[in-house]
């Protein structure tokens, strides 16, 4: 079971892989460093072409982690690929190809 009680801001899981727990599905994907910072910049899925490039890059990272016997890195790369797939499917299930009609985070408030 993934341990959310760990001090993720201060643990380098490359130096302390014994603290890592696989968890279910995508648990911890945005917490485990330095892998999050290494993989996240490549994680994109806005269009099929972008998603294909992203998944290929992250898969290559997965293979490098395996070559280095870095199980935590390989598992994190796997989780990012899985997360990209689940997110892209979520958007694909909407007729417009978008999950929301507007982006609530970009809407401006009308304060006086």
Secondary structure by P-SEA (a helix, b strand, c coil): cccccccccccccccccccccccccccccccccccccccccccccccaaaaaaaaaaaaaaaaaaaaaccaaaaaaaaaaaaaaaaaaaaaaaccccccccccccccccccc
